[in-house]
Amino acid sequence: MPFDSLVAAALAAEISQVLPARVNKITAPGGTEIIFHLFRPGLPAQLLISMHPRFARMHLTGFREGRAIPGAGTQRPPAFVSLLRKHLEGTVLTGCTQGGRDRILELAFRTRTGGTCYLVAEIIGPGSNLFLLNGERHILGTWHTRPLVPARDSTRGQTARITIPGVPYEPPPPTPWPGVGPFATKEALVRAGFPARQPLDRLPPAERARLDAVIADLFVQAASRPQPVAIIDQAGPVDYWCLPPQAQDAVEIRPAEGNSLSLLLDRLYEERQRVEVSTRQRQAMARLIRRERQRLEKTVAALRRDLEEAQQAQRYRLWGELLLAQAAHLPPGQDRLQVTDYYQVSSPVVEIPLDPGLSGLENAQRYFRSYRKAKRGLPIVERRLTRADANLAYLEQLEEAVMQASDPQSQESLQRELERMGLTPPGTTAGVSTKVKETRARGVQAGRVSAARSSAGGASTGETVAGIIRFPLPGGGQIMVGKGAAANDLLTFVLARPDDIWLHARGQPGSHVILRPPAGQNVSPQLLEAAARLAAHYSRARQAGKADVDWTLRKHVRRQPGGGPGQVFYRHEQTISVVPSATLTPPTDGASPEALPSPPR
């Protein structure tokens, strides 16, 4: 997003409109954000300063006590925050200015003793920093403590800045167009009548002067007549600027509510940080699942070797019996013996390995002992292997659910499930119980609320509650999609009715889908296909051109013995091939729907 020097100019003017204001309190709700709680009679306000590596910014905010800032982090705030509280709480914020037409915003404070302090925010992306200055503009402290640098920077041919407490503050070295950035440069070129990709170093002096004049006029407009807008494409808001752009490809240019750049930034950055936090959480859960899956794969491989050995039980018994028949005639010290197997019709010759230090009888007894041990161990190994295979399949299902979990409810449900499996430290999700019964109870409660809400709607978009996406249908029916193993289990065995239609992508980990037609109506082929498209999309087959989806009545679905939540077997199914789709497009022609053949009841 283009937090450039023009945006900084507009924000400096906007912040100045609420000044002077007293600093009641300074809070740090996370590791990268600072909130100045300001007050002037009749106009409380909050000023946010973010040092986030990707979302550094300063603007007024609608933050209130108790509201979490997405992406703020949970680490303790730097000691710099304590320094700010010491010097700035109780002061009066008197001014906000832009430094050198750059991405530098400077706040001036009148102290309780009548002196002056300054807070300088250099908002330059990952290198952003905050400087607290005294009245003589000497550095009292910085957000980032930079290491000492050489006196000369040989790559730039200029003296490098020293930014340690006690030295005078020096702004960053100027550039030809400080902080304008590619976005604003493209705008300036188009407004000056040049191609959008015109190389700046090839402009003649006269044309360069014309471009400089356009940029100067943009600064005047940004500071005195800003018109903040959100730049929107098919995926939603992707950018913003302080003026309506003329050189950007966009589906829509939407003016900011109340012409407030701060309000626009507050909402856009909150959404961007929410998406980033969601992505980080998904990645963390995927790493846990991947690590557990690799461990289980090694366990399964070892169990398969044990199974092969345990399946030798009958051979050990045969060898013992054949040896017992020959024990009296077996010379000592032999390491193998060839005997005829009279138990088989063809009477093949069998070679039996022997321990040369044992007699024939002792070798036979040794094989009988191995037979009894393998016979006892075989069912144990088989049970362990079945359980491990089921756990692997369950982890694949969880992994697929994690990839699709973009909403907080689904992620919370998956987090609870990982805690139940012991894959995360207890208490990672505060205030969340890991008891399956409590999870189901809350899910039923949420499901009833959602059902009451959805009964009035006919929208084609889904509402997510307790990890379940609901697509209301005209007439009171609905399609429900489970996101995650726990949500699948809740949907299929708690919320679904026996005669609802149950769908699942054939042979692929993914979501359970329940189709509940409106009361008294048959299910049309078009509606069944729409539900099958959803089932294919919310599975690992969503990238395929076509996918097979099984469907049957819910009462023909049973939990898999020994399997995890959401693992089932079913019967009387029928299969339909569809193209995966994330949207529901039920028939709307008003014609009487053709009845489907019902599954066996």
C-alpha positions as CSV (number, residue, x, y, z in Angstrom):
1,M,0.0,0.0,0.0
2,P,1.4,3.4,-1.0
3,F,2.2,5.2,2.3
4,D,4.1,7.8,0.4
5,S,5.0,11.4,1.2
6,L,1.7,12.7,-0.3
7,V,-0.3,10.5,2.0
8,A,2.0,11.8,4.9
9,A,1.1,15.4,3.9
10,A,-2.6,14.6,3.9
11,L,-2.4,12.9,7.3
12,A,-0.4,15.7,8.8
13,A,-3.2,18.1,7.9
14,E,-5.9,15.7,9.1
15,I,-4.2,15.1,12.5
16,S,-3.7,18.9,12.9
17,Q,-7.5,19.4,12.8
18,V,-7.9,17.7,16.3
19,L,-5.1,19.7,17.9
20,P,-4.2,20.9,20.4
21,A,-5.1,17.9,22.5
22,R,-3.9,16.6,25.9
23,V,-2.2,13.2,26.0
24,N,-4.2,11.3,28.7
25,K,-2.5,8.0,28.3
26,I,-0.1,6.0,26.1
27,T,-0.8,2.3,25.5
28,A,0.9,-0.4,23.5
29,P,-1.7,-3.1,22.7
30,G,1.0,-5.2,21.0
31,G,4.6,-5.3,20.1
32,T,4.5,-2.9,17.2
33,E,1.7,-0.4,17.8
34,I,1.4,2.6,20.1
35,I,-1.9,4.4,20.9
36,F,-1.9,8.0,22.1
37,H,-5.2,8.6,23.9
38,L,-5.9,12.3,23.2
39,F,-8.5,14.6,24.7
40,R,-9.8,18.0,23.9
41,P,-13.2,19.3,25.1
42,G,-15.9,17.5,23.1
43,L,-13.5,15.7,20.9
44,P,-11.8,12.5,22.3
45,A,-9.4,10.9,19.7
46,Q,-6.8,8.3,19.5
47,L,-3.6,8.5,17.4
48,L,-2.0,5.3,16.2
49,I,1.7,4.9,15.4
50,S,2.7,1.6,13.9
51,M,6.2,0.3,13.5
52,H,5.1,-2.9,11.9
53,P,7.7,-4.1,9.3
54,R,5.1,-4.1,6.5
55,F,2.3,-1.8,7.8
56,A,4.2,1.1,9.4
57,R,2.0,4.2,9.5
58,M,0.5,7.0,11.6
59,H,-3.1,8.1,11.6
60,L,-6.1,8.7,13.8
61,T,-7.9,5.6,14.8
62,G,-11.2,4.3,16.2
63,F,-9.3,2.1,18.7
64,R,-11.0,1.6,22.0
65,E,-9.8,-0.1,25.1
66,G,-10.3,-3.9,24.8
67,R,-10.2,-4.0,21.0
68,A,-7.3,-6.1,19.7
69,I,-5.2,-4.8,16.8
70,P,-4.7,-7.7,14.3
71,G,-1.0,-8.3,13.7
72,A,0.1,-6.3,16.7
73,G,1.8,-9.3,18.1
74,T,1.9,-10.6,21.7
75,Q,5.4,-9.7,22.6
76,R,6.1,-7.2,25.3
77,P,6.4,-3.6,23.9
78,P,9.9,-2.1,23.8
79,A,11.3,-0.1,26.6
80,F,10.9,2.9,24.4
81,V,7.2,2.9,25.3
82,S,8.0,3.4,29.0
83,L,10.2,6.4,27.9
84,L,7.3,7.9,26.0
85,R,5.0,7.5,29.0
86,K,7.6,9.2,31.2
87,H,8.0,12.2,29.0
88,L,4.7,12.6,27.1
89,E,1.8,11.5,29.3
90,G,0.1,14.6,30.6
91,T,1.6,16.8,27.9
92,V,-0.3,18.7,25.2
93,L,0.1,17.7,21.6
94,T,0.2,21.0,19.8
95,G,1.2,20.3,16.2
96,C,1.8,17.7,13.5
97,T,4.0,18.6,10.6
98,Q,5.6,16.9,7.7
99,G,9.4,16.9,7.5
100,G,10.9,17.9,4.2
101,R,8.0,16.6,2.0
102,D,9.1,13.1,2.9
103,R,7.5,10.2,4.8
104,I,8.4,11.9,8.1
105,L,5.8,13.1,10.5
106,E,6.8,15.2,13.5
107,L,4.6,15.7,16.6
108,A,5.3,18.6,18.9
109,F,4.3,18.4,22.6
110,R,4.2,21.1,25.3
111,T,5.4,19.6,28.5
112,R,4.0,20.2,32.0
113,T,6.9,22.6,32.8
114,G,6.3,24.7,29.7
115,G,9.1,23.1,27.6
116,T,8.9,21.2,24.3
117,C,9.4,17.6,23.2
118,Y,9.2,16.2,19.8
119,L,8.4,12.7,18.5
120,V,9.6,12.1,14.9
121,A,8.2,9.1,13.0
122,E,10.2,8.1,9.9
123,I,7.7,5.8,8.1
124,I,9.9,4.2,5.5
125,G,8.8,0.6,5.5
126,P,10.9,-2.1,7.2
127,G,13.5,0.7,8.3
128,S,10.8,2.8,10.0
129,N,11.8,4.3,13.3
130,L,10.6,6.7,16.1
131,F,12.8,9.3,17.7
132,L,12.0,11.1,21.0
133,L,13.7,14.5,21.1
134,N,14.1,17.1,23.7
135,G,13.6,20.9,23.2
136,E,17.1,21.2,21.8
137,R,16.3,18.4,19.3
138,H,18.7,16.0,20.9
139,I,17.7,12.3,20.8
140,L,16.3,11.0,24.1
141,G,15.5,7.5,22.8
142,T,14.6,5.5,19.7
143,W,12.2,2.7,18.9
144,H,15.0,0.8,17.1
145,T,18.4,1.0,18.5
146,R,20.8,0.9,15.5
147,P,24.3,-0.3,15.9
148,L,27.1,2.2,15.5
149,V,28.1,2.7,11.9
150,P,31.3,3.9,10.2
151,A,31.8,7.6,9.9
152,R,31.7,7.4,6.1
153,D,29.3,5.4,4.0
154,S,31.4,4.5,1.1
155,T,28.5,3.2,-1.0
156,R,26.8,6.6,-1.0
157,G,29.8,8.9,-0.5
158,Q,28.2,10.7,2.4
159,T,28.4,10.7,6.2
160,A,26.2,8.0,7.8
161,R,23.7,9.2,10.5
162,I,24.4,8.5,14.1
163,T,21.1,7.8,15.9
164,I,22.0,7.1,19.5
165,P,20.7,9.0,22.6
166,G,22.5,12.3,23.3
167,V,23.4,13.3,19.8
168,P,21.5,15.9,17.7
169,Y,18.8,14.4,15.5
170,E,19.5,14.5,11.8
171,P,16.8,13.6,9.2
172,P,17.6,11.1,6.5
173,P,19.5,12.3,3.5
174,P,17.2,13.9,0.9
175,T,16.4,12.3,-2.5
176,P,15.3,14.1,-5.7
177,W,11.7,13.3,-5.0
178,P,11.6,12.3,-1.3
179,G,9.2,9.4,-0.6
180,V,7.0,10.0,-3.6
181,G,7.3,6.3,-4.6
182,P,6.3,4.4,-7.8
183,F,2.6,4.9,-7.3
184,A,2.7,8.7,-7.0
185,T,5.5,9.0,-9.7
186,K,3.2,7.1,-12.2
187,E,0.4,9.5,-11.2
188,A,2.6,12.6,-11.7
189,L,3.8,11.4,-15.1
190,V,0.3,10.8,-16.4
191,R,-1.0,14.1,-15.0
192,A,2.0,15.9,-16.6
193,G,1.2,14.3,-20.0
194,F,4.0,11.7,-20.1
195,P,3.8,7.9,-20.6
196,A,3.3,6.2,-17.3
197,R,6.6,4.3,-17.6
198,Q,8.7,7.2,-18.8
199,P,12.3,6.8,-17.5
200,L,12.9,9.9,-15.3
201,D,16.6,10.1,-16.0
202,R,15.8,10.7,-19.7
203,L,13.6,13.8,-19.2
204,P,15.0,17.0,-20.6
205,P,15.3,19.9,-18.1
206,A,12.2,21.7,-19.3
207,E,10.0,18.6,-19.0
208,R,11.6,17.7,-15.6
209,A,10.6,21.2,-14.4
210,R,7.0,20.5,-15.6
211,L,6.9,17.3,-13.7
212,D,8.3,19.0,-10.6
213,A,5.5,21.5,-10.9
214,V,2.9,18.8,-11.1
215,I,4.3,17.1,-8.0
216,A,4.3,20.4,-6.1
217,D,0.7,20.9,-7.0
218,L,-0.1,17.3,-5.8
219,F,1.4,18.2,-2.4
220,V,-0.8,21.3,-2.2
221,Q,-3.9,19.3,-3.0
222,A,-3.0,16.5,-0.6
223,A,-2.4,19.0,2.3
224,S,-5.3,21.3,1.6
225,R,-7.9,19.4,-0.4
226,P,-7.4,15.7,0.1
227,Q,-9.9,13.3,-1.4
228,P,-8.9,9.9,0.0
229,V,-10.1,6.9,-2.0
230,A,-9.9,3.1,-1.8
231,I,-8.8,1.4,-5.0
232,I,-10.8,-1.8,-5.5
233,D,-10.4,-4.8,-7.9
234,Q,-12.3,-8.1,-8.1
235,A,-10.7,-9.3,-4.8
236,G,-11.7,-6.2,-2.9
237,P,-9.7,-3.1,-1.7
238,V,-6.1,-3.5,-2.8
239,D,-4.8,0.1,-2.4
240,Y,-5.6,3.6,-1.3
241,W,-4.4,7.1,-2.0
242,C,-5.1,10.6,-0.8
243,L,-6.4,11.8,-4.2
244,P,-8.5,10.1,-6.9
245,P,-5.9,8.3,-9.1
246,Q,-5.9,8.7,-12.9
247,A,-3.3,6.1,-13.9
248,Q,-4.4,3.0,-12.0
249,D,-6.3,0.1,-13.4
250,A,-9.2,-0.7,-11.0
251,V,-12.7,-2.0,-11.0
252,E,-13.8,0.8,-8.7
253,I,-12.5,3.9,-7.0
254,R,-14.5,4.3,-3.8
255,P,-14.3,7.6,-1.9
256,A,-13.5,7.3,1.8
257,E,-16.3,7.6,4.3
258,G,-16.6,11.1,5.6
259,N,-13.6,12.1,3.4
260,S,-11.4,10.7,6.2
261,L,-8.1,9.3,5.2
262,S,-7.5,8.1,8.8
263,L,-10.8,6.1,8.8
264,L,-9.9,4.6,5.5
265,L,-6.4,3.5,6.6
266,D,-7.8,2.2,9.9
267,R,-10.1,-0.2,8.1
268,L,-7.8,-1.2,5.2
269,Y,-4.8,-1.9,7.4
270,E,-6.9,-3.7,10.0
271,E,-8.1,-6.1,7.2
272,R,-4.6,-6.5,5.8
273,Q,-3.2,-7.3,9.2
274,R,-6.1,-9.7,9.9
275,V,-5.3,-11.6,6.7
276,E,-1.6,-11.7,7.6
277,V,-2.4,-13.0,11.1
278,S,-4.7,-15.6,9.6
279,T,-2.1,-16.7,7.2
280,R,0.6,-17.0,9.9
281,Q,-1.8,-19.1,12.1
282,R,-2.6,-21.4,9.1
283,Q,1.1,-21.8,8.4
284,A,1.9,-22.6,12.1
285,M,-0.9,-25.2,12.2
286,A,0.2,-26.7,8.9
287,R,3.8,-27.0,10.3
288,L,2.5,-28.9,13.4
289,I,0.4,-31.2,11.3
290,R,3.2,-31.8,8.8
291,R,5.6,-32.7,11.6
292,E,3.1,-35.1,13.2
293,R,2.3,-36.6,9.8
294,Q,6.0,-37.3,9.1
295,R,6.3,-38.9,12.6
296,L,3.3,-41.1,11.9
297,E,4.6,-42.1,8.5
298,K,7.7,-43.4,10.1
299,T,5.6,-45.3,12.7
300,V,3.4,-46.8,9.9
301,A,6.5,-48.0,8.1
302,A,7.9,-49.6,11.2
303,L,4.5,-51.3,12.0
304,R,4.4,-52.6,8.5
305,R,7.7,-54.3,9.0
306,D,6.5,-55.7,12.3
307,L,3.4,-56.9,10.6
308,E,5.4,-58.8,7.9
309,E,7.4,-60.4,10.7
310,A,4.2,-61.3,12.7
311,Q,2.7,-62.8,9.6
312,Q,5.5,-65.4,9.6
313,A,3.8,-67.2,12.5
314,Q,2.5,-70.1,10.5
315,R,5.9,-70.6,8.8
316,Y,7.6,-70.8,12.3
317,R,5.0,-73.4,13.4
318,L,5.6,-75.4,10.2
319,W,9.4,-75.3,10.6
320,G,9.0,-76.4,14.3
321,E,6.8,-79.4,13.4
322,L,9.1,-80.5,10.5
323,L,12.2,-80.1,12.7
324,L,10.5,-82.1,15.5
325,A,9.9,-85.0,13.1
326,Q,13.6,-85.0,12.1
327,A,15.1,-84.1,15.5
328,A,16.2,-87.6,16.4
329,H,18.1,-88.0,13.1
330,L,19.6,-84.4,12.9
331,P,23.4,-84.3,13.2
332,P,24.7,-81.6,15.6
333,G,26.4,-78.4,14.3
334,Q,24.3,-77.9,11.2
335,D,23.2,-74.3,10.2
336,R,20.4,-75.4,7.9
337,L,18.3,-78.4,7.0
338,Q,16.4,-79.4,3.9
339,V,13.3,-81.4,4.6
340,T,10.2,-82.5,2.6
341,D,7.0,-80.6,3.5
342,Y,4.4,-83.4,3.6
343,Y,1.6,-81.0,4.6
344,Q,1.3,-79.8,1.0
345,V,0.1,-81.9,-1.9
346,S,3.1,-81.2,-4.0
347,S,5.5,-82.2,-1.2
348,P,8.1,-79.4,-1.8
349,V,11.5,-79.4,-0.2
350,V,11.8,-76.7,2.5
351,E,15.1,-75.3,3.7
352,I,15.0,-74.4,7.5
353,P,17.7,-72.1,9.0
354,L,19.2,-73.6,12.2
355,D,21.3,-72.4,15.2
356,P,24.4,-74.7,15.1
357,G,24.8,-74.4,18.8
358,L,21.4,-76.0,19.5
359,S,20.2,-79.5,19.1
360,G,17.4,-80.4,16.7
361,L,14.8,-80.5,19.5
362,E,16.0,-77.1,20.9
363,N,15.8,-75.5,17.4
364,A,12.2,-76.9,17.1
365,Q,11.3,-75.4,20.5
366,R,12.9,-72.1,19.4
367,Y,10.6,-71.9,16.4
368,F,7.5,-72.9,18.5
369,R,8.3,-70.0,20.8
370,S,8.7,-67.6,17.8
371,Y,5.3,-68.9,16.5
372,R,3.5,-68.2,19.8
373,K,5.1,-64.7,20.1
374,A,4.2,-63.8,16.5
375,K,0.7,-65.1,17.0
376,R,0.2,-63.0,20.1
377,G,1.7,-59.9,18.5
378,L,-0.2,-60.1,15.2
379,P,-3.5,-58.7,16.4
380,I,-1.7,-56.0,18.4
381,V,0.3,-54.9,15.4
382,E,-2.8,-55.0,13.2
383,R,-4.7,-52.8,15.6
384,R,-1.8,-50.4,16.0
385,L,-1.4,-50.2,12.2
386,T,-5.1,-49.6,11.6
387,R,-5.1,-46.9,14.2
388,A,-2.0,-45.3,12.7
389,D,-3.4,-45.4,9.2
390,A,-6.6,-43.8,10.5
391,N,-4.6,-41.1,12.2
392,L,-2.7,-40.4,9.0
393,A,-6.0,-40.1,7.1
394,Y,-7.3,-37.8,9.8
395,L,-4.2,-35.6,9.6
396,E,-4.6,-35.3,5.8
397,Q,-8.2,-34.2,6.4
398,L,-7.0,-31.7,9.0
399,E,-4.3,-30.4,6.7
400,E,-6.8,-29.8,3.9
401,A,-9.1,-28.0,6.4
402,V,-6.2,-25.8,7.5
403,M,-5.5,-24.8,3.9
404,Q,-9.1,-23.7,3.6
405,A,-9.6,-22.1,7.0
406,S,-9.7,-18.4,6.3
407,D,-12.3,-17.3,8.9
408,P,-11.6,-17.0,12.7
409,Q,-14.2,-19.5,13.6
410,S,-12.7,-22.3,11.5
411,Q,-9.2,-21.5,12.7
412,E,-10.4,-21.6,16.3
413,S,-12.1,-24.9,15.8
414,L,-8.9,-26.3,14.2
415,Q,-6.8,-24.9,17.0
416,R,-9.0,-26.7,19.5
417,E,-8.7,-29.9,17.6
418,L,-4.9,-29.7,17.5
419,E,-4.9,-29.0,21.3
420,R,-7.0,-32.1,21.8
421,M,-4.5,-34.1,19.8
422,G,-1.7,-32.7,21.9
423,L,0.0,-30.9,19.0
424,T,0.0,-27.5,20.7
425,P,0.9,-26.4,24.2
426,P,-2.2,-26.4,26.5
427,G,-3.8,-23.0,26.8
428,T,-2.7,-21.7,23.5
429,T,-6.2,-20.5,22.7
430,A,-7.2,-18.7,25.9
431,G,-10.6,-19.5,27.3
432,V,-11.3,-22.4,24.9
433,S,-12.1,-25.8,26.3
434,T,-10.8,-28.9,24.5
435,K,-13.6,-31.2,25.6
436,V,-15.4,-32.6,22.5
437,K,-18.8,-32.6,24.3
438,E,-18.5,-28.9,25.1
439,T,-17.4,-28.1,21.5
440,R,-20.4,-29.9,20.2
441,A,-22.7,-28.2,22.6
442,R,-21.4,-24.8,21.5
443,G,-21.7,-25.8,17.9
444,V,-25.3,-26.9,18.3
445,Q,-26.1,-23.6,20.0
446,A,-24.4,-21.6,17.2
447,G,-26.1,-23.8,14.6
448,R,-29.5,-23.1,16.0
449,V,-28.8,-19.4,16.0
450,S,-27.5,-19.5,12.5
451,A,-30.5,-21.6,11.3
452,A,-32.8,-19.0,12.8
453,R,-30.9,-16.2,10.9
454,S,-30.7,-18.1,7.6
455,S,-34.3,-19.1,7.5
456,A,-35.3,-15.7,6.2
457,G,-32.6,-15.4,3.5
458,G,-32.0,-16.4,-0.1
459,A,-28.4,-15.3,-0.5
460,S,-25.8,-17.2,-2.5
461,T,-22.9,-16.5,-0.2
462,G,-22.1,-18.5,3.0
463,E,-22.3,-17.5,6.6
464,T,-19.6,-19.3,8.8
465,V,-20.6,-20.2,12.3
466,A,-18.7,-22.7,14.5
467,G,-16.6,-23.8,11.5
468,I,-19.7,-24.5,9.4
469,I,-20.5,-22.5,6.2
470,R,-24.2,-22.1,5.6
471,F,-25.8,-21.3,2.2
472,P,-29.5,-20.4,2.7
473,L,-31.9,-21.6,0.0
474,P,-35.1,-19.9,-1.1
475,G,-38.0,-21.4,0.8
476,G,-36.1,-22.3,4.0
477,G,-33.7,-25.0,3.0
478,Q,-29.9,-24.7,3.2
479,I,-26.6,-26.2,2.3
480,M,-24.1,-26.6,5.1
481,V,-20.3,-27.2,4.6
482,G,-18.0,-28.3,7.4
483,K,-14.6,-26.8,7.6
484,G,-12.3,-29.0,9.7
485,A,-12.6,-32.5,11.2
486,A,-14.5,-31.3,14.3
487,A,-16.9,-29.2,12.2
488,N,-17.5,-32.2,9.9
489,D,-18.3,-34.4,12.8
490,L,-20.6,-31.8,14.3
491,L,-22.3,-31.2,11.0
492,T,-22.9,-34.9,10.1
493,F,-23.8,-36.4,13.5
494,V,-25.3,-33.5,15.4
495,L,-26.9,-30.9,13.0
496,A,-27.9,-33.1,10.1
497,R,-31.2,-34.9,10.0
498,P,-31.5,-38.5,8.9
499,D,-33.1,-37.8,5.6
500,D,-30.8,-34.9,4.7
501,I,-28.5,-35.5,1.7
502,W,-24.8,-36.0,2.6
503,L,-22.0,-35.3,0.1
504,H,-18.3,-35.8,0.1
505,A,-15.6,-35.7,-2.6
506,R,-14.8,-39.3,-3.5
507,G,-11.4,-40.6,-2.2
508,Q,-10.3,-37.1,-1.2
509,P,-9.9,-35.4,2.2
510,G,-12.2,-32.5,2.5
511,S,-15.5,-31.2,3.9
512,H,-18.7,-32.9,4.6
513,V,-21.6,-31.2,2.9
514,I,-25.3,-31.5,4.0
515,L,-28.1,-30.6,1.6
516,R,-31.4,-29.9,3.3
517,P,-34.1,-29.0,0.7
518,P,-37.0,-26.6,1.6
519,A,-39.8,-28.4,3.5
520,G,-42.1,-30.4,1.3
521,Q,-39.9,-30.0,-1.8
522,N,-37.9,-32.5,-3.8
523,V,-34.3,-32.0,-4.6
524,S,-33.7,-31.0,-8.3
525,P,-30.6,-32.3,-10.2
526,Q,-29.5,-28.6,-10.5
527,L,-29.5,-28.2,-6.7
528,L,-27.8,-31.5,-6.1
529,E,-25.1,-30.5,-8.6
530,A,-24.6,-27.1,-6.9
531,A,-24.1,-28.9,-3.5
532,A,-21.7,-31.3,-5.2
533,R,-19.7,-28.4,-6.6
534,L,-19.3,-27.1,-3.1
535,A,-18.2,-30.5,-1.8
536,A,-15.6,-30.7,-4.6
537,H,-14.3,-27.2,-4.0
538,Y,-13.9,-27.7,-0.2
539,S,-11.7,-30.8,-0.8
540,R,-8.3,-31.6,-2.2
541,A,-9.8,-32.0,-5.6
542,R,-10.7,-28.3,-5.9
543,Q,-7.8,-27.7,-8.4
544,A,-9.0,-30.5,-10.7
545,G,-11.1,-29.8,-13.8
546,K,-13.6,-32.3,-12.7
547,A,-14.2,-34.3,-9.5
548,D,-16.3,-37.2,-8.4
549,V,-18.6,-36.6,-5.5
550,D,-20.5,-39.3,-3.6
551,W,-23.9,-38.6,-2.1
552,T,-26.3,-40.6,0.0
553,L,-28.8,-40.0,2.9
554,R,-27.2,-38.9,6.1
555,K,-28.7,-42.0,7.9
556,H,-26.4,-44.2,5.8
557,V,-23.3,-42.5,7.2
558,R,-21.5,-44.0,10.2
559,R,-18.5,-43.1,12.2
560,Q,-15.4,-45.1,11.3
561,P,-14.5,-47.4,14.3
562,G,-11.2,-46.2,15.8
563,G,-11.1,-43.1,13.5
564,G,-10.9,-39.5,14.5
565,P,-13.7,-36.9,14.3
566,G,-15.1,-36.6,10.8
567,Q,-13.8,-40.0,9.6
568,V,-16.8,-42.0,8.3
569,F,-17.9,-44.9,6.1
570,Y,-21.1,-44.9,4.1
571,R,-23.3,-47.1,1.9
572,H,-26.0,-46.8,-0.8
573,E,-24.0,-44.0,-2.3
574,Q,-24.4,-42.6,-5.8
575,T,-21.7,-40.6,-7.6
576,I,-21.9,-37.4,-9.6
577,S,-19.0,-35.7,-11.6
578,V,-18.9,-31.9,-11.3
579,V,-16.6,-28.9,-11.7
580,P,-15.5,-27.6,-8.3
581,S,-17.0,-24.2,-7.4
582,A,-17.0,-22.0,-4.3
583,T,-20.3,-20.3,-4.9
584,L,-23.8,-21.6,-4.8
585,T,-26.0,-21.1,-7.8
586,P,-29.3,-22.8,-7.2
587,P,-32.0,-22.9,-9.9
588,T,-34.1,-19.7,-10.0
589,D,-36.3,-20.3,-13.1
590,G,-39.3,-21.0,-10.9
591,A,-40.1,-24.3,-12.8
592,S,-41.1,-27.3,-10.9
593,P,-37.9,-29.1,-10.1
594,E,-37.4,-32.6,-11.4
595,A,-37.3,-35.1,-8.6
596,L,-34.1,-37.1,-8.1
597,P,-34.0,-40.8,-7.6
598,S,-33.9,-41.4,-3.9
599,P,-31.1,-43.4,-2.4
600,P,-32.2,-46.8,-0.8
601,R,-33.8,-46.1,2.6
